[in-house]
Amino acid sequence: MHEVNAPIELFREWFRDAEAGEVNDPNAMSIATTDADGLPDVRIVLLKGFDADGFVFYTNSRSQKGRELAGNMRAAGALHWKSLRRQVRFRGPVEHVTDAEADAYFASRARDSRIGAWASLQSQPLADRAELEAAVARESARFGDGEVPRPPHWLGYRVRPVYVEFWTEKPFRLHDRLIFTREKPEGEWDRKRFYP
């Protein structure tokens, strides 16, 4: 498999299988970043797009992951489809998606989710739930029945992989590991199998 986008095409096949067979959130993925001291941090986000350029998710740039990415634009991700006994891992440098991409995705979200993006001071201390609900009510009143634009701090991130691993569970823990690597996001992929 020497095609330029071999791992992305394989991911596309696996993702279709996950959409058909995984009960909840086939696009749920872990994203790992590091803080200023190099301490890793991981959380679940939703994969909102992928193509030859990489894997896309969206978040508040003022959140913990947003701040960590601002300091180190590199990340690792993993999707685990338990019912299919498969996982995909990837890592690489991160770039922002274009404003047009972020605007288009934000506009596709439910109105209440768009209001929530304005109301939530993501990753900041919250006195109680009533404080958040008051912020939502305030932002709802501010926008009324009008359009809810994307907040300037709500951004899309694209992980441009230099490593993609396809893992399949096999009996007796003799799992199959197919690894694609390249030196830079514009480079050619090298394909290898690793011991489990």
LOTI-343517 format. One record per atom (N, C-alpha, C): residue number from 1; residue in one letter; chain; atom name; x, y, z. Coordinates in nm, 3 decimals, m for minus. Example, Ala and Ser with C-alpha at 12.3 -4.5 7.8 and 13.67 -1.06 7.14 Angstrom:
% LOTI-343517
   i aa ch at      px      py      pz
   1  A  A  N   1.319  m0.569   0.780
   1  A  A CA   1.230  m0.450   0.780
   1  A  A  C   1.320  m0.330   0.780
   2  S  A  N   1.285  m0.225   0.708
   2  S  A CA   1.367  m0.106   0.714
   2  S  A  C   1.290   0.003   0.787
This chain:
% LOTI-343517
   i aa ch at      px      py      pz
   1  M  A  N   0.086  m0.118   0.000
   1  M  A CA   0.000   0.000   0.000
   1  M  A  C   0.090   0.124   0.000
   2  H  A  N   0.119   0.178  m0.116
   2  H  A CA   0.209   0.291  m0.127
   2  H  A  C   0.137   0.420  m0.164
   3  E  A  N   0.003   0.417  m0.167
   3  E  A CA  m0.071   0.537  m0.203
   3  E  A  C  m0.040   0.649  m0.105
   4  V  A  N  m0.050   0.771  m0.154
   4  V  A CA  m0.016   0.889  m0.074
   4  V  A  C  m0.101   0.896   0.053
   5  N  A  N  m0.229   0.866   0.044
   5  N  A CA  m0.319   0.880   0.158
   5  N  A  C  m0.363   0.746   0.216
   6  A  A  N  m0.278   0.645   0.205
   6  A  A CA  m0.315   0.510   0.248
   6  A  A  C  m0.375   0.504   0.388
   7  P  A  N  m0.315   0.566   0.491
   7  P  A CA  m0.376   0.553   0.625
   7  P  A  C  m0.511   0.623   0.635
   8  I  A  N  m0.530   0.732   0.564
   8  I  A CA  m0.658   0.802   0.571
   8  I  A  C  m0.766   0.721   0.501
   9  E  A  N  m0.732   0.656   0.391
   9  E  A CA  m0.831   0.572   0.323
   9  E  A  C  m0.868   0.452   0.409
  10  L  A  N  m0.771   0.393   0.476
  10  L  A CA  m0.801   0.282   0.567
  10  L  A  C  m0.884   0.333   0.685
  11  F  A  N  m0.849   0.451   0.738
  11  F  A CA  m0.928   0.508   0.847
  11  F  A  C  m1.072   0.530   0.801
  12  R  A  N  m1.091   0.578   0.680
  12  R  A CA  m1.226   0.601   0.627
  12  R  A  C  m1.307   0.471   0.630
  13  E  A  N  m1.246   0.359   0.590
  13  E  A CA  m1.314   0.229   0.592
  13  E  A  C  m1.349   0.190   0.735
  14  W  A  N  m1.253   0.202   0.825
  14  W  A CA  m1.276   0.165   0.964
  14  W  A  C  m1.382   0.255   1.027
  15  F  A  N  m1.380   0.384   0.994
  15  F  A CA  m1.478   0.476   1.052
  15  F  A  C  m1.619   0.441   1.003
  16  R  A  N  m1.632   0.404   0.878
  16  R  A CA  m1.764   0.361   0.826
  16  R  A  C  m1.813   0.239   0.905
  17  D  A  N  m1.721   0.145   0.931
  17  D  A CA  m1.758   0.027   1.011
  17  D  A  C  m1.801   0.070   1.151
  18  A  A  N  m1.731   0.166   1.209
  18  A  A CA  m1.765   0.212   1.343
  18  A  A  C  m1.900   0.282   1.345
  19  E  A  N  m1.927   0.363   1.244
  19  E  A CA  m2.058   0.430   1.237
  19  E  A  C  m2.171   0.329   1.227
  20  A  A  N  m2.146   0.217   1.160
  20  A  A CA  m2.248   0.114   1.144
  20  A  A  C  m2.259   0.023   1.267
  21  G  A  N  m2.148   0.005   1.341
  21  G  A CA  m2.148  m0.096   1.445
  21  G  A  C  m2.127  m0.051   1.587
  22  E  A  N  m2.078   0.070   1.607
  22  E  A CA  m2.051   0.116   1.743
  22  E  A  C  m2.178   0.180   1.800
  23  V  A  N  m2.216   0.140   1.920
  23  V  A CA  m2.345   0.182   1.976
  23  V  A  C  m2.351   0.332   2.002
  24  N  A  N  m2.249   0.387   2.068
  24  N  A CA  m2.250   0.529   2.106
  24  N  A  C  m2.127   0.602   2.055
  25  D  A  N  m2.148   0.718   1.998
  25  D  A CA  m2.041   0.811   1.961
  25  D  A  C  m1.922   0.744   1.893
  26  P  A  N  m1.938   0.694   1.772
  26  P  A CA  m1.823   0.635   1.703
  26  P  A  C  m1.713   0.736   1.675
  27  N  A  N  m1.745   0.866   1.688
  27  N  A CA  m1.644   0.970   1.664
  27  N  A  C  m1.581   1.022   1.793
  28  A  A  N  m1.609   0.956   1.907
  28  A  A CA  m1.546   0.995   2.033
  28  A  A  C  m1.399   0.957   2.029
  29  M  A  N  m1.312   1.053   2.062
  29  M  A CA  m1.168   1.024   2.060
  29  M  A  C  m1.100   1.093   2.177
  30  S  A  N  m0.994   1.032   2.222
  30  S  A CA  m0.909   1.093   2.323
  30  S  A  C  m0.810   1.184   2.253
  31  I  A  N  m0.790   1.302   2.310
  31  I  A CA  m0.687   1.394   2.260
  31  I  A  C  m0.593   1.425   2.375
  32  A  A  N  m0.464   1.403   2.352
  32  A  A CA  m0.362   1.428   2.454
  32  A  A  C  m0.280   1.550   2.413
  33  T  A  N  m0.258   1.637   2.510
  33  T  A CA  m0.173   1.755   2.495
  33  T  A  C  m0.078   1.757   2.614
  34  T  A  N   0.011   1.855   2.618
  34  T  A CA   0.101   1.869   2.732
  34  T  A  C   0.097   2.012   2.782
  35  D  A  N   0.115   2.028   2.914
  35  D  A CA   0.119   2.163   2.970
  35  D  A  C   0.260   2.220   2.960
  36  A  A  N   0.279   2.338   3.016
  36  A  A CA   0.408   2.407   3.004
  36  A  A  C   0.523   2.330   3.069
  37  D  A  N   0.491   2.242   3.165
  37  D  A CA   0.593   2.160   3.230
  37  D  A  C   0.613   2.025   3.161
  38  G  A  N   0.541   2.002   3.052
  38  G  A CA   0.553   1.876   2.981
  38  G  A  C   0.465   1.765   3.037
  39  L  A  N   0.377   1.799   3.134
  39  L  A CA   0.289   1.698   3.193
  39  L  A  C   0.176   1.668   3.095
  40  P  A  N   0.157   1.542   3.057
  40  P  A CA   0.051   1.508   2.962
  40  P  A  C  m0.087   1.528   3.022
  41  D  A  N  m0.182   1.556   2.936
  41  D  A CA  m0.321   1.575   2.974
  41  D  A  C  m0.406   1.513   2.863
  42  V  A  N  m0.510   1.441   2.898
  42  V  A CA  m0.593   1.375   2.796
  42  V  A  C  m0.739   1.391   2.833
  43  R  A  N  m0.825   1.399   2.730
  43  R  A CA  m0.969   1.409   2.749
  43  R  A  C  m1.037   1.357   2.623
  44  I  A  N  m1.168   1.329   2.634
  44  I  A CA  m1.246   1.283   2.520
  44  I  A  C  m1.307   1.406   2.451
  45  V  A  N  m1.293   1.411   2.319
  45  V  A CA  m1.358   1.512   2.236
  45  V  A  C  m1.423   1.436   2.119
  46  L  A  N  m1.492   1.510   2.033
  46  L  A CA  m1.554   1.447   1.917
  46  L  A  C  m1.478   1.481   1.790
  47  L  A  N  m1.445   1.378   1.715
  47  L  A CA  m1.385   1.397   1.584
  47  L  A  C  m1.493   1.454   1.493
  48  K  A  N  m1.467   1.572   1.435
  48  K  A CA  m1.567   1.638   1.353
  48  K  A  C  m1.532   1.642   1.206
  49  G  A  N  m1.421   1.584   1.170
  49  G  A CA  m1.385   1.576   1.030
  49  G  A  C  m1.248   1.513   1.015
  50  F  A  N  m1.224   1.455   0.899
  50  F  A CA  m1.091   1.403   0.868
  50  F  A  C  m1.078   1.396   0.717
  51  D  A  N  m0.956   1.414   0.673
  51  D  A CA  m0.924   1.403   0.531
  51  D  A  C  m0.774   1.385   0.519
  52  A  A  N  m0.721   1.400   0.400
  52  A  A CA  m0.578   1.379   0.378
  52  A  A  C  m0.492   1.472   0.463
  53  D  A  N  m0.547   1.585   0.507
  53  D  A CA  m0.471   1.681   0.588
  53  D  A  C  m0.471   1.648   0.736
  54  G  A  N  m0.564   1.565   0.784
  54  G  A CA  m0.562   1.529   0.924
  54  G  A  C  m0.698   1.513   0.987
  55  F  A  N  m0.698   1.515   1.122
  55  F  A CA  m0.815   1.488   1.205
  55  F  A  C  m0.856   1.617   1.276
  56  V  A  N  m0.984   1.653   1.269
  56  V  A CA  m1.031   1.784   1.315
  56  V  A  C  m1.123   1.772   1.436
  57  F  A  N  m1.101   1.860   1.534
  57  F  A CA  m1.193   1.878   1.646
  57  F  A  C  m1.201   2.027   1.676
  58  Y  A  N  m1.301   2.065   1.756
  58  Y  A CA  m1.325   2.205   1.788
  58  Y  A  C  m1.331   2.224   1.939
  59  T  A  N  m1.286   2.341   1.984
  59  T  A CA  m1.293   2.371   2.127
  59  T  A  C  m1.273   2.519   2.151
  60  N  A  N  m1.299   2.559   2.272
  60  N  A CA  m1.272   2.694   2.319
  60  N  A  C  m1.120   2.708   2.337
  61  S  A  N  m1.060   2.802   2.269
  61  S  A CA  m0.914   2.817   2.277
  61  S  A  C  m0.869   2.865   2.415
  62  R  A  N  m0.964   2.910   2.498
  62  R  A CA  m0.929   2.952   2.635
  62  R  A  C  m0.940   2.835   2.733
  63  S  A  N  m0.983   2.719   2.686
  63  S  A CA  m0.993   2.601   2.771
  63  S  A  C  m0.852   2.551   2.803
  64  Q  A  N  m0.846   2.453   2.890
  64  Q  A CA  m0.716   2.396   2.926
  64  Q  A  C  m0.646   2.340   2.802
  65  K  A  N  m0.719   2.262   2.722
  65  K  A CA  m0.654   2.206   2.603
  65  K  A  C  m0.617   2.314   2.503
  66  G  A  N  m0.700   2.418   2.493
  66  G  A CA  m0.669   2.529   2.404
  66  G  A  C  m0.542   2.601   2.447
  67  R  A  N  m0.529   2.624   2.577
  67  R  A CA  m0.409   2.691   2.628
  67  R  A  C  m0.286   2.601   2.611
  68  E  A  N  m0.304   2.471   2.635
  68  E  A CA  m0.190   2.380   2.618
  68  E  A  C  m0.148   2.374   2.472
  69  L  A  N  m0.244   2.371   2.381
  69  L  A CA  m0.210   2.371   2.239
  69  L  A  C  m0.142   2.501   2.197
  70  A  A  N  m0.184   2.613   2.254
  70  A  A CA  m0.120   2.740   2.220
  70  A  A  C   0.029   2.737   2.256
  71  G  A  N   0.063   2.664   2.362
  71  G  A CA   0.202   2.654   2.406
  71  G  A  C   0.281   2.545   2.335
  72  N  A  N   0.211   2.447   2.280
  72  N  A CA   0.278   2.334   2.213
  72  N  A  C   0.179   2.277   2.111
  73  M  A  N   0.192   2.320   1.988
  73  M  A CA   0.097   2.281   1.883
  73  M  A  C   0.128   2.140   1.831
  74  R  A  N   0.124   2.045   1.925
  74  R  A CA   0.138   1.903   1.892
  74  R  A  C   0.040   1.826   1.980
  75  A  A  N  m0.013   1.717   1.925
  75  A  A CA  m0.111   1.639   2.001
  75  A  A  C  m0.109   1.495   1.954
  76  A  A  N  m0.170   1.409   2.036
  76  A  A CA  m0.191   1.269   2.001
  76  A  A  C  m0.338   1.239   2.022
  77  G  A  N  m0.390   1.148   1.943
  77  G  A CA  m0.530   1.111   1.956
  77  G  A  C  m0.547   0.961   1.945
  78  A  A  N  m0.663   0.913   1.995
  78  A  A CA  m0.695   0.770   1.985
  78  A  A  C  m0.847   0.755   1.980
  79  L  A  N  m0.891   0.668   1.893
  79  L  A CA  m1.031   0.626   1.888
  79  L  A  C  m1.034   0.478   1.918
  80  H  A  N  m1.121   0.438   2.011
  80  H  A CA  m1.132   0.297   2.048
  80  H  A  C  m1.275   0.253   2.023
  81  W  A  N  m1.292   0.154   1.936
  81  W  A CA  m1.423   0.100   1.906
  81  W  A  C  m1.430  m0.039   1.967
  82  K  A  N  m1.478  m0.042   2.092
  82  K  A CA  m1.475  m0.166   2.171
  82  K  A  C  m1.554  m0.278   2.105
  83  S  A  N  m1.672  m0.245   2.050
  83  S  A CA  m1.754  m0.350   1.991
  83  S  A  C  m1.689  m0.410   1.866
  84  L  A  N  m1.603  m0.333   1.799
  84  L  A CA  m1.534  m0.383   1.679
  84  L  A  C  m1.396  m0.441   1.713
  85  R  A  N  m1.353  m0.421   1.839
  85  R  A CA  m1.222  m0.468   1.883
  85  R  A  C  m1.110  m0.405   1.800
  86  R  A  N  m1.124  m0.273   1.781
  86  R  A CA  m1.027  m0.197   1.702
  86  R  A  C  m0.997  m0.064   1.770
  87  Q  A  N  m0.878  m0.015   1.744
  87  Q  A CA  m0.846   0.122   1.782
  87  Q  A  C  m0.752   0.182   1.680
  88  V  A  N  m0.756   0.315   1.671
  88  V  A CA  m0.665   0.390   1.586
  88  V  A  C  m0.599   0.495   1.673
  89  R  A  N  m0.465   0.503   1.663
  89  R  A CA  m0.389   0.608   1.733
  89  R  A  C  m0.321   0.694   1.628
  90  F  A  N  m0.306   0.822   1.660
  90  F  A CA  m0.233   0.912   1.570
  90  F  A  C  m0.167   1.022   1.652
  91  R  A  N  m0.065   1.083   1.593
  91  R  A CA   0.000   1.197   1.657
  91  R  A  C   0.069   1.281   1.552
  92  G  A  N   0.086   1.409   1.587
  92  G  A CA   0.151   1.499   1.493
  92  G  A  C   0.134   1.644   1.532
  93  P  A  N   0.187   1.733   1.450
  93  P  A CA   0.169   1.875   1.475
  93  P  A  C   0.024   1.915   1.453
  94  V  A  N  m0.014   2.027   1.514
  94  V  A CA  m0.152   2.076   1.508
  94  V  A  C  m0.154   2.213   1.441
  95  E  A  N  m0.258   2.236   1.362
  95  E  A CA  m0.279   2.368   1.303
  95  E  A  C  m0.426   2.405   1.322
  96  H  A  N  m0.455   2.534   1.314
  96  H  A CA  m0.594   2.579   1.319
  96  H  A  C  m0.660   2.554   1.185
  97  V  A  N  m0.788   2.517   1.188
  97  V  A CA  m0.863   2.512   1.063
  97  V  A  C  m0.890   2.656   1.020
  98  T  A  N  m0.933   2.676   0.898
  98  T  A CA  m0.963   2.812   0.852
  98  T  A  C  m1.086   2.866   0.923
  99  D  A  N  m1.098   2.997   0.924
  99  D  A CA  m1.218   3.060   0.982
  99  D  A  C  m1.343   3.012   0.911
 100  A  A  N  m1.335   2.995   0.779
 100  A  A CA  m1.451   2.949   0.703
 100  A  A  C  m1.494   2.809   0.747
 101  E  A  N  m1.397   2.720   0.771
 101  E  A CA  m1.430   2.585   0.819
 101  E  A  C  m1.494   2.591   0.957
 102  A  A  N  m1.435   2.671   1.046
 102  A  A CA  m1.488   2.682   1.182
 102  A  A  C  m1.627   2.744   1.182
 103  D  A  N  m1.646   2.848   1.100
 103  D  A CA  m1.778   2.913   1.091
 103  D  A  C  m1.883   2.815   1.041
 104  A  A  N  m1.848   2.737   0.938
 104  A  A CA  m1.944   2.642   0.880
 104  A  A  C  m1.982   2.536   0.982
 105  Y  A  N  m1.883   2.481   1.054
 105  Y  A CA  m1.917   2.379   1.152
 105  Y  A  C  m1.998   2.440   1.267
 106  F  A  N  m1.958   2.558   1.315
 106  F  A CA  m2.030   2.621   1.426
 106  F  A  C  m2.176   2.644   1.387
 107  A  A  N  m2.200   2.689   1.264
 107  A  A CA  m2.336   2.716   1.218
 107  A  A  C  m2.420   2.589   1.211
 108  S  A  N  m2.356   2.472   1.199
 108  S  A CA  m2.429   2.346   1.191
 108  S  A  C  m2.472   2.295   1.328
 109  R  A  N  m2.420   2.353   1.434
 109  R  A CA  m2.451   2.307   1.569
 109  R  A  C  m2.590   2.355   1.611
 110  A  A  N  m2.651   2.284   1.705
 110  A  A CA  m2.780   2.326   1.758
 110  A  A  C  m2.767   2.465   1.820
 111  R  A  N  m2.872   2.544   1.811
 111  R  A CA  m2.869   2.682   1.861
 111  R  A  C  m2.827   2.686   2.008
 112  D  A  N  m2.881   2.595   2.090
 112  D  A CA  m2.846   2.596   2.233
 112  D  A  C  m2.698   2.567   2.253
 113  S  A  N  m2.638   2.483   2.168
 113  S  A CA  m2.494   2.458   2.178
 113  S  A  C  m2.415   2.583   2.140
 114  R  A  N  m2.464   2.660   2.043
 114  R  A CA  m2.396   2.784   2.005
 114  R  A  C  m2.406   2.887   2.117
 115  I  A  N  m2.522   2.895   2.181
 115  I  A CA  m2.538   2.985   2.297
 115  I  A  C  m2.442   2.941   2.407
 116  G  A  N  m2.435   2.810   2.431
 116  G  A CA  m2.347   2.757   2.535
 116  G  A  C  m2.201   2.791   2.513
 117  A  A  N  m2.159   2.797   2.386
 117  A  A CA  m2.020   2.833   2.356
 117  A  A  C  m1.988   2.975   2.400
 118  W  A  N  m2.088   3.063   2.396
 118  W  A CA  m2.068   3.200   2.445
 118  W  A  C  m2.076   3.206   2.598
 119  A  A  N  m2.161   3.123   2.657
 119  A  A CA  m2.188   3.131   2.801
 119  A  A  C  m2.081   3.065   2.887
 120  S  A  N  m2.019   2.959   2.836
 120  S  A CA  m1.926   2.882   2.918
 120  S  A  C  m1.786   2.940   2.918
 121  L  A  N  m1.733   2.961   3.036
 121  L  A CA  m1.592   2.999   3.052
 121  L  A  C  m1.516   2.868   3.073
 122  Q  A  N  m1.505   2.790   2.968
 122  Q  A CA  m1.456   2.652   2.975
 122  Q  A  C  m1.325   2.642   3.051
 123  S  A  N  m1.320   2.544   3.141
 123  S  A CA  m1.203   2.512   3.224
 123  S  A  C  m1.176   2.615   3.334
 124  Q  A  N  m1.268   2.709   3.357
 124  Q  A CA  m1.254   2.807   3.466
 124  Q  A  C  m1.340   2.761   3.584
 125  P  A  N  m1.305   2.802   3.706
 125  P  A CA  m1.386   2.763   3.822
 125  P  A  C  m1.529   2.814   3.810
 126  L  A  N  m1.624   2.733   3.857
 126  L  A CA  m1.766   2.765   3.853
 126  L  A  C  m1.822   2.750   3.994
 127  A  A  N  m1.882   2.857   4.046
 127  A  A CA  m1.932   2.855   4.184
 127  A  A  C  m2.040   2.749   4.201
 128  D  A  N  m2.136   2.746   4.111
 128  D  A CA  m2.244   2.647   4.114
 128  D  A  C  m2.315   2.646   3.980
 129  R  A  N  m2.404   2.551   3.963
 129  R  A CA  m2.475   2.535   3.836
 129  R  A  C  m2.558   2.658   3.802
 130  A  A  N  m2.610   2.725   3.903
 130  A  A CA  m2.694   2.844   3.880
 130  A  A  C  m2.614   2.953   3.807
 131  E  A  N  m2.485   2.963   3.835
 131  E  A CA  m2.402   3.063   3.767
 131  E  A  C  m2.396   3.035   3.617
 132  L  A  N  m2.381   2.908   3.581
 132  L  A CA  m2.379   2.871   3.439
 132  L  A  C  m2.514   2.896   3.375
 133  E  A  N  m2.621   2.858   3.443
 133  E  A CA  m2.755   2.878   3.388
 133  E  A  C  m2.785   3.026   3.369
 134  A  A  N  m2.738   3.110   3.459
 134  A  A CA  m2.757   3.255   3.444
 134  A  A  C  m2.680   3.307   3.322
 135  A  A  N  m2.561   3.254   3.300
 135  A  A CA  m2.482   3.295   3.183
 135  A  A  C  m2.552   3.253   3.054
 136  V  A  N  m2.610   3.134   3.052
 136  V  A CA  m2.685   3.088   2.935
 136  V  A  C  m2.805   3.179   2.911
 137  A  A  N  m2.878   3.212   3.017
 137  A  A CA  m2.995   3.301   3.003
 137  A  A  C  m2.953   3.438   2.951
 138  R  A  N  m2.843   3.491   3.002
 138  R  A CA  m2.792   3.621   2.959
 138  R  A  C  m2.757   3.620   2.810
 139  E  A  N  m2.686   3.516   2.766
 139  E  A CA  m2.648   3.507   2.625
 139  E  A  C  m2.769   3.482   2.536
 140  S  A  N  m2.865   3.404   2.584
 140  S  A CA  m2.988   3.382   2.507
 140  S  A  C  m3.062   3.513   2.486
 141  A  A  N  m3.070   3.593   2.591
 141  A  A CA  m3.137   3.724   2.579
 141  A  A  C  m3.059   3.816   2.486
 142  R  A  N  m2.928   3.812   2.493
 142  R  A CA  m2.844   3.899   2.409
 142  R  A  C  m2.866   3.871   2.261
 143  F  A  N  m2.876   3.742   2.225
 143  F  A CA  m2.892   3.709   2.083
 143  F  A  C  m3.038   3.706   2.040
 144  G  A  N  m3.132   3.694   2.136
 144  G  A CA  m3.273   3.690   2.101
 144  G  A  C  m3.301   3.585   1.996
 145  D  A  N  m3.374   3.626   1.891
 145  D  A CA  m3.404   3.534   1.781
 145  D  A  C  m3.304   3.547   1.667
 146  G  A  N  m3.202   3.629   1.687
 146  G  A CA  m3.104   3.653   1.581
 146  G  A  C  m3.002   3.541   1.568
 147  E  A  N  m2.915   3.559   1.472
 147  E  A CA  m2.809   3.463   1.446
 147  E  A  C  m2.711   3.459   1.564
 148  V  A  N  m2.657   3.344   1.593
 148  V  A CA  m2.556   3.328   1.697
 148  V  A  C  m2.423   3.301   1.627
 149  P  A  N  m2.336   3.402   1.615
 149  P  A CA  m2.210   3.382   1.544
 149  P  A  C  m2.110   3.302   1.628
 150  R  A  N  m2.008   3.256   1.562
 150  R  A CA  m1.902   3.182   1.632
 150  R  A  C  m1.821   3.279   1.717
 151  P  A  N  m1.800   3.246   1.846
 151  P  A CA  m1.713   3.330   1.928
 151  P  A  C  m1.571   3.329   1.872
 152  P  A  N  m1.500   3.440   1.882
 152  P  A CA  m1.365   3.445   1.825
 152  P  A  C  m1.269   3.347   1.892
 153  H  A  N  m1.299   3.305   2.015
 153  H  A CA  m1.211   3.212   2.086
 153  H  A  C  m1.251   3.066   2.064
 154  W  A  N  m1.351   3.040   1.984
 154  W  A CA  m1.397   2.903   1.958
 154  W  A  C  m1.337   2.861   1.825
 155  L  A  N  m1.240   2.769   1.830
 155  L  A CA  m1.158   2.738   1.713
 155  L  A  C  m1.160   2.590   1.678
 156  G  A  N  m1.121   2.564   1.555
 156  G  A CA  m1.102   2.427   1.510
 156  G  A  C  m0.954   2.395   1.504
 157  Y  A  N  m0.921   2.272   1.537
 157  Y  A CA  m0.782   2.225   1.538
 157  Y  A  C  m0.771   2.102   1.449
 158  R  A  N  m0.666   2.097   1.371
 158  R  A CA  m0.641   1.982   1.284
 158  R  A  C  m0.507   1.919   1.325
 159  V  A  N  m0.512   1.793   1.368
 159  V  A CA  m0.390   1.719   1.395
 159  V  A  C  m0.343   1.662   1.262
 160  R  A  N  m0.223   1.702   1.220
 160  R  A CA  m0.167   1.658   1.092
 160  R  A  C  m0.074   1.540   1.121
 161  P  A  N  m0.122   1.419   1.103
 161  P  A CA  m0.049   1.304   1.156
 161  P  A  C   0.083   1.275   1.084
 162  V  A  N   0.179   1.236   1.167
 162  V  A CA   0.305   1.179   1.117
 162  V  A  C   0.316   1.033   1.162
 163  Y  A  N   0.218   0.990   1.240
 163  Y  A CA   0.212   0.852   1.291
 163  Y  A  C   0.064   0.814   1.298
 164  V  A  N   0.028   0.702   1.238
 164  V  A CA  m0.107   0.648   1.249
 164  V  A  C  m0.094   0.497   1.270
 165  E  A  N  m0.158   0.449   1.375
 165  E  A CA  m0.155   0.306   1.405
 165  E  A  C  m0.295   0.248   1.403
 166  F  A  N  m0.310   0.136   1.333
 166  F  A CA  m0.435   0.062   1.328
 166  F  A  C  m0.415  m0.067   1.408
 167  W  A  N  m0.492  m0.081   1.514
 167  W  A CA  m0.478  m0.193   1.608
 167  W  A  C  m0.604  m0.278   1.601
 168  T  A  N  m0.585  m0.409   1.585
 168  T  A CA  m0.697  m0.503   1.584
 168  T  A  C  m0.672  m0.610   1.688
 169  E  A  N  m0.772  m0.631   1.773
 169  E  A CA  m0.759  m0.736   1.875
 169  E  A  C  m0.756  m0.873   1.810
 170  K  A  N  m0.665  m0.956   1.858
 170  K  A CA  m0.654  m1.095   1.811
 170  K  A  C  m0.647  m1.188   1.932
 171  P  A  N  m0.677  m1.317   1.914
 171  P  A CA  m0.673  m1.410   2.028
 171  P  A  C  m0.534  m1.416   2.093
 172  F  A  N  m0.535  m1.446   2.222
 172  F  A CA  m0.414  m1.467   2.301
 172  F  A  C  m0.324  m1.344   2.303
 173  R  A  N  m0.383  m1.228   2.289
 173  R  A CA  m0.313  m1.099   2.294
 173  R  A  C  m0.208  m1.086   2.182
 174  L  A  N  m0.226  m1.161   2.075
 174  L  A CA  m0.137  m1.150   1.959
 174  L  A  C  m0.199  m1.053   1.859
 175  H  A  N  m0.219  m0.930   1.907
 175  H  A CA  m0.292  m0.829   1.831
 175  H  A  C  m0.217  m0.789   1.704
 176  D  A  N  m0.293  m0.739   1.609
 176  D  A CA  m0.236  m0.691   1.483
 176  D  A  C  m0.214  m0.540   1.494
 177  R  A  N  m0.092  m0.496   1.464
 177  R  A CA  m0.058  m0.353   1.469
 177  R  A  C   0.003  m0.311   1.336
 178  L  A  N  m0.072  m0.231   1.261
 178  L  A CA  m0.026  m0.178   1.134
 178  L  A  C   0.006  m0.031   1.153
 179  I  A  N   0.131   0.008   1.127
 179  I  A CA   0.181   0.142   1.158
 179  I  A  C   0.220   0.215   1.030
 180  F  A  N   0.172   0.339   1.018
 180  F  A CA   0.216   0.428   0.911
 180  F  A  C   0.291   0.544   0.973
 181  T  A  N   0.409   0.574   0.923
 181  T  A CA   0.486   0.688   0.974
 181  T  A  C   0.540   0.769   0.857
 182  R  A  N   0.568   0.897   0.886
 182  R  A CA   0.636   0.985   0.791
 182  R  A  C   0.707   1.092   0.871
 183  E  A  N   0.808   1.152   0.814
 183  E  A CA   0.888   1.249   0.888
 183  E  A  C   0.818   1.382   0.907
 184  K  A  N   0.733   1.421   0.814
 184  K  A CA   0.659   1.548   0.823
 184  K  A  C   0.523   1.531   0.757
 185  P  A  N   0.427   1.618   0.788
 185  P  A CA   0.291   1.600   0.735
 185  P  A  C   0.281   1.599   0.583
 186  E  A  N   0.379   1.655   0.515
 186  E  A CA   0.375   1.656   0.368
 186  E  A  C   0.449   1.536   0.310
 187  G  A  N   0.508   1.454   0.394
 187  G  A CA   0.594   1.346   0.348
 187  G  A  C   0.519   1.224   0.301
 188  E  A  N   0.596   1.129   0.249
 188  E  A CA   0.543   1.000   0.204
 188  E  A  C   0.530   0.906   0.324
 189  W  A  N   0.427   0.825   0.322
 189  W  A CA   0.405   0.730   0.431
 189  W  A  C   0.491   0.605   0.414
 190  D  A  N   0.541   0.557   0.526
 190  D  A CA   0.610   0.428   0.533
 190  D  A  C   0.519   0.335   0.614
 191  R  A  N   0.504   0.213   0.570
 191  R  A CA   0.413   0.119   0.635
 191  R  A  C   0.491   0.001   0.692
 192  K  A  N   0.459  m0.033   0.820
 192  K  A CA   0.526  m0.146   0.886
 192  K  A  C   0.426  m0.214   0.978
 193  R  A  N   0.460  m0.337   1.014
 193  R  A CA   0.385  m0.405   1.120
 193  R  A  C   0.475  m0.411   1.243
 194  F  A  N   0.414  m0.397   1.362
 194  F  A CA   0.487  m0.405   1.488
 194  F  A  C   0.438  m0.527   1.564
 195  Y  A  N   0.526  m0.580   1.647
 195  Y  A CA   0.484  m0.684   1.740
 195  Y  A  C   0.377  m0.628   1.834
 196  P  A  N   0.287  m0.713   1.881
 196  P  A CA   0.186  m0.664   1.978
 196  P  A  C   0.249  m0.630   2.111
